[in-house]
Amino acid sequence: MTEFAVRPLAEGEQRPAFDVLSQSLHGPVSTDERWAKRAEGFPAERKFGAFEGGTVIGVTSSIATELAVPGGTTLPSAAVDGVGVRADSTRRGVLTALMAEQLADCAARGEVLAHLHASETTIYGRFGYAVATRGKTLRILKGRARFRDDAPSGGRVRLVGTDAAKKLIPELYERIAPNSPGMMTRPPVWWNWARDGLVGENFVAVHTGPDGDDGFVLYHPQDRRSFEQPEAGAALVVRDLHAANTGALAGLWRFLCRVDLVGEVRAPDRPLDDPIGLMLTDPRACEVLGLEDSTWLRLVDVPVALAARTYRPAAPVVLEVTDPLLPANSGRYRVAPEGATRTEEPAGLALGVDTLAMIYLGDRAPSRLAALNRIEVRDPAALPEADALFATATAPWCGTPF
Ligand SMILES: CC(C)(COP(=O)(O)OP(=O)(O)OC[C@H]1O[C@@H](n2cnc3c(N)ncnc32)[C@H](O)[C@@H]1OP(=O)(O)O)[C@@H](O)C(=O)NCCC(=O)NCCS
């Protein structure tokens, strides 16, 4: 029984759709003042609504970005956000209908990938998404954090005022990123949302190396004093940290660990291989507080996606991919160091399009997923070759909230 219809959102329908989204996330219905502030960042373009009797009951949205894949190529990717269904209309298939429409639209636009951050891990697997990057939350205990003599050094760090930062940081990000698999471009519509919140509400420090500005960090202090610990130094909370090279990364971490009246630096969503711990004389001064899933990736155009990334030296492997939602992706692909193409050869490994997303950026090794029955092994010799082909030198990382 479906009494609702899904279609692109029309001009003038943004505000009720925004309110559905806000309430689905336990937020308020917009006041005129709040809507005036949010309208620019909530265009009708790229949004789909589910309507029942003329009323919006569900919404999904996306922004057009480019996402970096192993080898350095970037691919058009829909960054899916703004997903919500009215609490009185859930579990009737509204999201399922919205996702089908949105994925068909991505394919029609020639977008090769779609990616999102999930509020709950049970939602998106059924639509072909799977975890393709993860992040870790770090705590650096300032009192124990001494940099090794051989840790990269040089360059300098300066604080930048808010108004200057709102112009400088988007330009700097565009120049230095995306520079590793999983990172995405940040289009103007993203900055409309982030300029005031992310940049405007944080301290901004910029690193300058031999070739000019090459890294930045946005952070704010959090008071930790209490009756028990009246002299506890603040926690510096890192909101956004990007560097073009290890020298700039080291310079920014050194700066953060040197700020006065601070007991610890907390940095959520850092790359799994962030090297800060290895730069310290006491690596345990850098604690890992948590590990979170970050990018949920969906391969919208499997042949183009597979052909676009690079592969490491190994014998060719044939993958049989199954994609019930976008059946044009189903089929066999020969993956080799010189590239990936469709083939009629028999497959050594068979997997769903969601599992393919888990190995695509290099986050998981095929053999580990085969051991969990996520990959069917038809030719055992194919498994170590697939591990070698898909391996990457750096851990994939997104580093952009949306
Ligand atoms: C998540 C949400 C959009 C799902 O919408 P929905 O219209 O209820 O989803 P559907 O009815 O199409 O569900 C499809 C399937 O997914 C399951 N599912 C959907 N959301 C789920 C959830 N949060 N937890 C567990 N299962 C969920 C449904 O049970 C259903 O399974 P079935 O096909 O086996 O019956 C909706 O619950 C919501 O708005 N939640 C709050 C806001 C939110 O978390 N948004 C996502 C931001 S990333």
The ligand as an SDF file (V2000), in Angstrom:
LIG
                    3D

 48 50  0  0  0  0  0  0  0  0999 V2000
   15.8990    6.5910    8.7510 C   0  0  0  0  0  0  0  0  0  0  0  0
   14.5850    6.9820    8.1000 C   0  0  0  0  0  0  0  0  0  0  0  0
   14.8210    8.0410    7.0350 C   0  0  0  0  0  0  0  0  0  0  0  0
   13.9740    5.7090    7.4760 C   0  0  0  0  0  0  0  0  0  0  0  0
   12.7940    6.0670    6.7510 O   0  0  0  0  0  0  0  0  0  0  0  0
   11.6050    5.0110    6.5040 P   0  0  0  0  0  0  0  0  0  0  0  0
   10.6770    5.6530    5.5280 O   0  0  0  0  0  0  0  0  0  0  0  0
   11.0720    4.5560    7.7840 O   0  0  0  0  0  0  0  0  0  0  0  0
   12.3830    3.8080    5.7960 O   0  0  0  0  0  0  0  0  0  0  0  0
   11.6630    2.6160    5.0090 P   0  0  0  0  0  0  0  0  0  0  0  0
   10.2630    2.4540    5.4660 O   0  0  0  0  0  0  0  0  0  0  0  0
   11.8500    2.8140    3.5530 O   0  0  0  0  0  0  0  0  0  0  0  0
   12.5460    1.3840    5.5170 O   0  0  0  0  0  0  0  0  0  0  0  0
   13.1530    0.4730    4.6880 C   0  0  0  0  0  0  0  0  0  0  0  0
   13.7000   -0.6240    5.5170 C   0  0  0  0  0  0  0  0  0  0  0  0
   14.7450   -0.1430    6.3490 O   0  0  0  0  0  0  0  0  0  0  0  0
   14.4700   -0.3930    7.7120 C   0  0  0  0  0  0  0  0  0  0  0  0
   14.8930    0.7920    8.4590 N   0  0  0  0  0  0  0  0  0  0  0  0
   14.7930    2.0490    8.0430 C   0  0  0  0  0  0  0  0  0  0  0  0
   15.2680    2.8980    8.9750 N   0  0  0  0  0  0  0  0  0  0  0  0
   15.6890    2.1190    9.9810 C   0  0  0  0  0  0  0  0  0  0  0  0
   16.2640    2.4030   11.2430 C   0  0  0  0  0  0  0  0  0  0  0  0
   16.5020    3.6950   11.6330 N   0  0  0  0  0  0  0  0  0  0  0  0
   16.5820    1.3820   12.0440 N   0  0  0  0  0  0  0  0  0  0  0  0
   16.3300    0.1140   11.6440 C   0  0  0  0  0  0  0  0  0  0  0  0
   15.7600   -0.2220   10.4600 N   0  0  0  0  0  0  0  0  0  0  0  0
   15.4470    0.7920    9.6460 C   0  0  0  0  0  0  0  0  0  0  0  0
   12.9910   -0.5910    7.7710 C   0  0  0  0  0  0  0  0  0  0  0  0
   12.6100   -1.3740    8.8670 O   0  0  0  0  0  0  0  0  0  0  0  0
   12.6940   -1.2750    6.4690 C   0  0  0  0  0  0  0  0  0  0  0  0
   13.0320   -2.6480    6.5610 O   0  0  0  0  0  0  0  0  0  0  0  0
   12.1630   -3.7460    5.7960 P   0  0  0  0  0  0  0  0  0  0  0  0
   12.2380   -3.4010    4.3570 O   0  0  0  0  0  0  0  0  0  0  0  0
   12.8590   -5.0310    6.1570 O   0  0  0  0  0  0  0  0  0  0  0  0
   10.7880   -3.6070    6.3480 O   0  0  0  0  0  0  0  0  0  0  0  0
   13.5820    7.5420    9.1460 C   0  0  0  0  0  0  0  0  0  0  0  0
   13.4020    6.5690   10.1330 O   0  0  0  0  0  0  0  0  0  0  0  0
   14.0470    8.8590    9.7870 C   0  0  0  0  0  0  0  0  0  0  0  0
   13.7130    9.9230    9.3020 O   0  0  0  0  0  0  0  0  0  0  0  0
   14.8120    8.7470   10.9100 N   0  0  0  0  0  0  0  0  0  0  0  0
   15.2590    9.9250   11.6460 C   0  0  0  0  0  0  0  0  0  0  0  0
   16.1940   10.8290   10.8360 C   0  0  0  0  0  0  0  0  0  0  0  0
   17.4150   10.0920   10.3360 C   0  0  0  0  0  0  0  0  0  0  0  0
   18.0450    9.2950   11.0330 O   0  0  0  0  0  0  0  0  0  0  0  0
   17.7520   10.3630    9.0700 N   0  0  0  0  0  0  0  0  0  0  0  0
   18.9060    9.7710    8.4100 C   0  0  0  0  0  0  0  0  0  0  0  0
   20.0280   10.7360    8.4390 C   0  0  0  0  0  0  0  0  0  0  0  0
   21.5300    9.9800    7.8250 S   0  0  0  0  0  0  0  0  0  0  0  0
  1  2  1  0
  2  3  1  0
  2  4  1  0
  2 36  1  0
  4  5  1  0
  5  6  1  0
  6  7  2  0
  6  8  1  0
  6  9  1  0
  9 10  1  0
 10 11  2  0
 10 12  1  0
 10 13  1  0
 13 14  1  0
 14 15  1  0
 15 16  1  0
 15 30  1  0
 16 17  1  0
 17 18  1  0
 17 28  1  0
 18 19  1  0
 18 27  1  0
 19 20  2  0
 20 21  1  0
 21 22  1  0
 21 27  2  0
 22 23  1  0
 22 24  2  0
 24 25  1  0
 25 26  2  0
 26 27  1  0
 28 29  1  0
 28 30  1  0
 30 31  1  0
 31 32  1  0
 32 33  2  0
 32 34  1  0
 32 35  1  0
 36 37  1  0
 36 38  1  0
 38 39  2  0
 38 40  1  0
 40 41  1  0
 41 42  1  0
 42 43  1  0
 43 44  2  0
 43 45  1  0
 45 46  1  0
 46 47  1  0
 47 48  1  0
M  END
$$$$
